[in-house]
Amino acid sequence: MQNQRLYFLDWLRIGAFFLLVLYHTGMYYVTWDWHVKTPHPSDAIEPLMLLSSPWRMCLLFLIGGAAAAFLLDKLGGKGLAKERSKRLLIPLIFGMFFIVPPQSYFEVVSDVAYQGSYVDFMQLYVRAYHGFCDHNGCLDLPTWNHLWFLPYLWIYTLLLAAIGSRRVQVMGNWLLRHLQGWKLFVLPVAFLAAGRILLLPHWPHTHNLTSDWHNHAMSLPFFLLGAAMARQAEFWQRLENARFAALGFFLASWASLIFFYATGDTYKDWLPLARTVYAFCQWSGIVAVCGFGHRHLNFDSAKRRYLTQAVFPVYILHQTLIVCLAMGLRAAGLAPVTEGALIVVLTFAISFGVFEMVRRVPLLQPLFGLAKSSATTTETPLSVKLSAKSSTFRET
């Protein structure tokens, strides 16, 4: 027997959340639709954006499932539901009314030339005004924007609490028997491709929870996979063993996606193939990231303990900071590379500054998803012992 710890999932969560800062900064500059846009959007960095967009959010749901499974073992179903409701819903409600609104304000200023002040806008925001409309439709207020991850994670956690620890273990054993050899790649890719082909055309991603069925069909399975495999050390070892093959598959499928997009509308004749390639890119990216993470990041340090606490406040704050900084810097006429780098640096600096303040003020900690003991206790549910035998923007 060999004791292992899932420190590597903490490191991957840290990296994935920090990638969000880079990705959402990039969304200001690319041609894809977003809340606010640079006056001169370009497709120059879109291939780089596609390096993470297929798998990044799926990875976060997988890690969220693993963390919830450990808490389920520790607290039971009712305890898990209570703990996660407090840690997710309080920041969500706070964020919707105090963090997110500047994004919507600058969006209506940019898109529909709104002339009112921010105070005037907030009076409309809290009254659920739906009169801000353009060719893309009307803006729903209030909104959770980038915080959509929190209600989805909460709903999935309640489902996991209802399933129970024993059934999760049975599910993990079943998956472990089937996800090996060629099936480790073929079965998940077939599942993801079927979802993209059958569901995505009818339910594009809206993040509105109630009619986001392709997103649920993708995010919930990854959450349940993380929960089921959390204590299956052999599964993570399989991903490590397959890491180089997965990296090769990922790069090949990523290059194929770039080719599909470069052909313009003509690639729509091959849309089922393109969506299958996207699914292959998605799953091989997950395998590669987890495999290399398991190999090289399965260690503890003071940095891990600090950053594990910091990533949630950074996540809550980052997109509003990006939007506000982008709009504030627009008049300076900086080159996009300089402006983008400045936005990233200032977003991290301000986010960590706020985190340092919040972690020292107990009344503020629940608003940013921090436990009241976070200033002194930083251990997370992912960092627990296992016993084992020795052996993700643009949618296609």
C-alpha positions in Angstrom: 0.0 0.0 0.0 1.1 3.5 -0.7 -0.2 6.8 0.7 -0.9 9.5 -1.9 -2.3 13.0 -1.7 -4.2 15.0 -4.2 -2.1 18.1 -3.9 -1.8 18.2 -7.6 -5.5 19.0 -8.0 -5.1 22.0 -5.8 -2.3 23.2 -8.0 -4.4 22.6 -11.1 -7.3 24.5 -9.7 -5.0 27.4 -8.9 -3.6 27.3 -12.5 -7.1 27.0 -14.1 -8.5 30.0 -12.1 -5.4 32.1 -13.0 -5.9 31.2 -16.6 -9.3 32.7 -16.4 -7.6 36.1 -15.9 -5.6 35.7 -19.1 -8.6 34.3 -21.0 -11.1 37.0 -20.0 -8.5 39.7 -20.7 -8.1 38.1 -24.2 -11.9 38.2 -24.6 -11.7 42.0 -24.7 -9.5 41.8 -27.8 -10.8 38.9 -29.9 -13.7 38.9 -32.4 -15.9 36.7 -30.2 -18.8 38.3 -28.4 -18.2 39.6 -24.9 -19.5 42.2 -22.5 -17.3 45.0 -23.7 -14.9 45.0 -26.7 -11.9 46.9 -27.8 -12.6 49.4 -30.6 -10.5 47.2 -33.0 -11.0 43.5 -32.2 -8.7 41.0 -33.9 -8.5 37.2 -34.4 -4.7 37.2 -33.8 -4.7 35.6 -30.4 -7.8 33.4 -30.9 -5.7 30.2 -31.6 -4.0 30.8 -28.2 -7.4 31.2 -26.6 -8.3 27.8 -27.9 -5.4 26.2 -26.1 -7.4 26.4 -22.9 -11.0 27.0 -23.7 -12.0 23.4 -24.6 -11.0 22.0 -21.2 -10.5 24.7 -18.6 -14.0 24.8 -17.1 -14.4 21.0 -17.4 -11.2 20.7 -15.3 -12.7 23.0 -12.6 -15.9 21.0 -12.4 -13.9 17.7 -12.2 -11.8 19.2 -9.3 -15.0 20.6 -7.7 -16.4 17.1 -7.8 -13.4 15.6 -6.1 -13.4 18.2 -3.4 -17.1 17.6 -2.8 -16.6 13.9 -2.6 -14.1 14.2 0.2 -16.4 16.6 2.1 -19.3 14.1 1.6 -17.2 11.4 3.3 -16.4 13.8 6.1 -19.7 15.6 6.7 -22.3 13.4 5.2 -25.0 14.5 2.7 -26.7 17.1 4.9 -23.4 18.5 6.2 -22.1 18.8 2.6 -25.2 20.6 1.4 -25.1 23.0 4.4 -21.4 23.8 4.0 -21.4 24.3 0.3 -24.6 26.4 0.4 -22.9 28.8 2.7 -19.6 28.8 0.8 -21.2 29.2 -2.7 -24.5 31.1 -2.3 -23.3 33.9 0.0 -20.5 35.0 -2.5 -23.0 34.5 -5.4 -25.6 36.9 -3.9 -23.0 39.3 -2.8 -21.3 39.2 -6.1 -24.5 39.7 -8.1 -25.3 43.0 -6.4 -21.8 44.4 -5.5 -19.2 42.9 -7.8 -20.9 42.1 -11.1 -23.0 45.3 -11.8 -20.1 47.4 -13.2 -19.7 44.9 -16.0 -23.4 45.3 -17.0 -23.1 49.1 -16.6 -20.2 49.4 -19.0 -21.9 46.9 -21.3 -24.9 49.1 -21.8 -22.8 52.2 -22.0 -20.8 50.5 -24.9 -23.6 48.7 -26.7 -26.7 50.9 -26.3 -25.1 54.3 -25.5 -26.7 54.5 -22.1 -26.3 58.0 -20.7 -27.3 57.6 -17.1 -25.0 57.5 -14.1 -24.0 54.3 -12.3 -26.4 55.2 -9.5 -29.2 55.5 -12.1 -28.2 52.2 -13.6 -28.3 50.4 -10.2 -31.8 51.6 -9.6 -32.8 49.8 -12.8 -30.5 46.8 -12.0 -32.2 46.0 -8.7 -35.7 46.3 -10.3 -34.8 43.7 -12.9 -35.1 46.1 -15.8 -35.1 44.3 -19.2 -35.1 47.3 -21.5 -31.4 47.3 -22.6 -31.7 45.6 -26.0 -29.7 45.4 -29.2 -29.4 43.0 -32.1 -28.3 40.2 -29.8 -31.4 40.5 -27.6 -32.1 42.1 -24.2 -29.8 42.2 -21.2 -31.2 40.2 -18.2 -30.8 42.0 -14.9 -29.7 41.2 -12.2 -27.1 38.8 -13.6 -24.3 36.6 -12.3 -22.1 36.9 -15.5 -18.8 35.1 -14.8 -20.1 33.8 -11.4 -22.3 31.3 -13.2 -19.9 28.6 -12.1 -21.2 29.0 -8.5 -24.9 28.1 -8.9 -24.0 25.3 -11.2 -21.5 23.9 -8.7 -24.1 24.3 -5.9 -26.8 22.4 -7.8 -24.4 19.6 -8.7 -23.2 19.4 -5.1 -26.8 19.0 -3.8 -27.2 16.2 -6.3 -24.0 14.5 -5.1 -25.3 14.8 -1.5 -28.5 13.1 -2.5 -26.6 10.3 -4.3 -24.5 9.5 -1.1 -21.0 8.4 -0.5 -21.6 4.6 -1.0 -23.2 5.0 -4.5 -20.4 7.4 -5.5 -17.9 4.7 -4.5 -19.8 2.1 -6.6 -19.8 4.5 -9.5 -16.1 5.0 -9.2 -15.4 1.2 -9.1 -17.5 0.8 -12.3 -15.8 3.6 -14.1 -12.3 2.3 -13.1 -13.1 -1.0 -14.7 -14.1 0.6 -18.0 -11.8 3.6 -18.4 -8.6 1.7 -19.2 -6.6 1.0 -22.4 -8.1 2.5 -25.6 -11.4 3.1 -23.7 -9.8 5.7 -21.6 -9.9 8.0 -24.7 -12.6 6.6 -26.9 -15.5 6.4 -24.4 -15.2 9.9 -23.0 -14.6 11.4 -26.5 -17.7 9.6 -27.9 -19.8 10.8 -25.0 -18.6 14.5 -25.4 -18.9 14.4 -29.2 -22.5 13.1 -29.0 -23.4 15.9 -26.6 -22.0 18.5 -28.9 -23.6 17.1 -32.0 -27.0 16.4 -30.6 -27.5 19.1 -27.9 -25.3 22.1 -28.7 -27.2 23.2 -31.9 -30.5 23.4 -29.8 -29.1 24.7 -26.5 -26.1 26.9 -27.0 -24.4 28.0 -23.8 -26.3 30.7 -22.0 -25.2 30.1 -18.3 -28.8 30.8 -17.2 -29.0 27.4 -15.4 -32.5 26.5 -16.6 -32.1 26.2 -20.4 -28.4 25.4 -20.6 -28.7 21.8 -21.4 -25.6 21.1 -23.4 -23.5 22.9 -20.7 -25.1 20.7 -18.0 -24.6 17.6 -20.2 -20.9 18.4 -20.2 -20.2 20.0 -16.8 -22.2 17.6 -14.6 -20.5 14.4 -15.9 -17.1 16.0 -15.3 -18.2 16.9 -11.7 -19.5 13.4 -11.1 -16.4 11.9 -12.7 -14.2 13.9 -10.2 -16.4 12.7 -7.3 -16.3 9.1 -8.4 -12.6 8.9 -9.0 -11.5 11.1 -6.1 -10.3 8.1 -4.1 -9.4 5.9 -7.1 -5.6 6.4 -7.1 -5.2 3.9 -10.0 -7.3 6.3 -12.2 -4.9 9.2 -11.7 -2.0 6.9 -12.3 -3.5 5.9 -15.6 -3.8 9.5 -16.6 -0.1 10.0 -15.7 0.9 7.0 -17.8 -1.1 8.4 -20.8 0.1 12.0 -20.4 2.5 12.1 -23.4 0.0 10.4 -25.7 -2.7 12.8 -24.5 -0.5 15.8 -25.1 0.1 14.6 -28.7 -3.6 14.0 -29.2 -4.4 17.4 -27.8 -1.9 19.3 -30.0 -3.1 17.5 -33.1 -6.8 18.2 -32.4 -6.0 21.8 -31.5 -4.2 22.3 -34.8 -7.2 20.7 -36.6 -9.6 23.1 -34.9 -7.4 26.0 -36.1 -7.7 24.6 -39.6 -11.5 24.2 -39.3 -11.9 27.8 -38.2 -9.5 29.1 -40.8 -11.7 27.7 -43.6 -14.5 30.0 -42.5 -18.1 29.0 -43.3 -17.0 26.1 -45.5 -16.1 24.0 -42.4 -19.8 23.9 -41.5 -20.1 21.2 -44.2 -18.0 19.1 -41.8 -19.6 20.3 -38.6 -20.1 16.8 -37.0 -16.4 16.1 -37.6 -15.4 19.4 -36.2 -17.4 18.8 -33.1 -15.9 15.4 -32.6 -12.4 16.9 -33.0 -13.4 19.5 -30.3 -14.5 16.8 -28.0 -11.1 15.0 -28.6 -9.3 18.2 -27.8 -11.4 18.6 -24.7 -10.8 15.2 -23.2 -7.1 14.8 -24.3 -6.5 18.2 -22.7 -8.0 17.1 -19.4 -5.9 13.8 -19.5 -2.7 15.7 -20.3 -3.1 18.3 -17.6 -4.1 15.9 -14.9 -1.4 13.4 -16.0 1.4 15.9 -15.9 0.0 17.4 -12.8 -0.1 14.1 -11.0 3.5 13.5 -12.1 5.0 16.8 -11.2 2.7 18.7 -8.9 1.8 16.2 -6.2 3.5 18.1 -3.4 2.6 20.5 -0.6 4.1 23.9 0.1 3.3 27.2 1.8 2.6 28.6 -1.6 -0.1 26.0 -2.3 -1.8 26.7 1.0 -1.8 30.4 0.4 -2.9 30.3 -3.2 -5.6 27.7 -2.6 -7.3 30.4 -0.4 -6.6 33.3 -2.7 -8.0 31.8 -5.9 -11.7 32.1 -4.9 -11.5 35.9 -4.2 -9.4 36.4 -7.3 -12.1 34.5 -9.3 -14.9 36.6 -7.8 -13.2 39.9 -8.5 -11.2 39.3 -11.7 -13.7 39.9 -14.5 -15.1 43.1 -13.1 -11.6 44.4 -12.7 -10.8 43.5 -16.3 -13.8 45.3 -17.6 -13.3 48.4 -15.5 -9.6 48.6 -16.3 -10.2 48.0 -20.0 -12.7 50.9 -20.1 -10.5 53.1 -18.0 -7.5 52.6 -20.2 -9.3 52.9 -23.5 -8.7 56.7 -23.6 -4.9 56.2 -23.2 -4.6 54.7 -26.7 -2.0 52.1 -25.6 -0.9 49.4 -27.9 -3.0 46.2 -27.4 0.0 44.2 -26.1 0.9 46.9 -23.6 -2.7 47.5 -22.6 -3.4 43.8 -22.1 -0.3 43.2 -20.0 -1.2 46.2 -17.8 -4.8 44.9 -17.4 -3.5 41.4 -16.3 -0.9 42.8 -13.9 -3.3 45.3 -12.3 -6.1 42.7 -12.1 -3.8 40.3 -10.1 -2.4 43.1 -8.0 -5.8 44.5 -7.0 -7.3 41.0 -6.5 -4.5 39.9 -4.1 -4.6 43.2 -2.3 -8.3 42.7 -1.7 -7.7 39.1 -0.6 -5.1 40.3 1.9 -7.6 42.6 3.4 -10.6 40.2 3.4 -8.6 37.3 5.0 -8.0 39.6 8.0 -11.6 40.8 8.4 -13.9 38.0 9.7 -17.0 39.8 8.6 -15.8 40.0 5.0 -14.6 36.4 4.7 -17.9 34.7 3.9 -18.7 37.2 1.2 -15.6 36.0 -0.7 -16.1 32.3 0.1 -13.4 32.1 2.8 -13.8 30.2 5.9 -13.4 32.3 9.1 -10.3 30.4 9.9 -8.7 31.0 6.5 -6.1 33.4 7.9 -4.5 30.6 10.0 -5.9 27.4 8.6 -5.5 26.7 4.9 -5.9 23.0 4.4 -8.4 21.9 1.8 -10.5 18.8 1.3 -8.4 17.8 -1.7 -5.3 17.4 0.5 -6.2 14.2 2.2 -4.6 10.8 2.2 -5.6 8.1 -0.3 -4.8 4.4 0.1 -3.9 2.7 -3.2 -2.0 -0.3 -4.5 1.4 0.5 -5.8 1.5 0.1 -9.4 -12.6 23.8 -20.4 -15.3 31.7 -25.8 -15.6 29.8 -29.1 -17.9 26.9 -29.5 -17.9 24.3 -32.3 
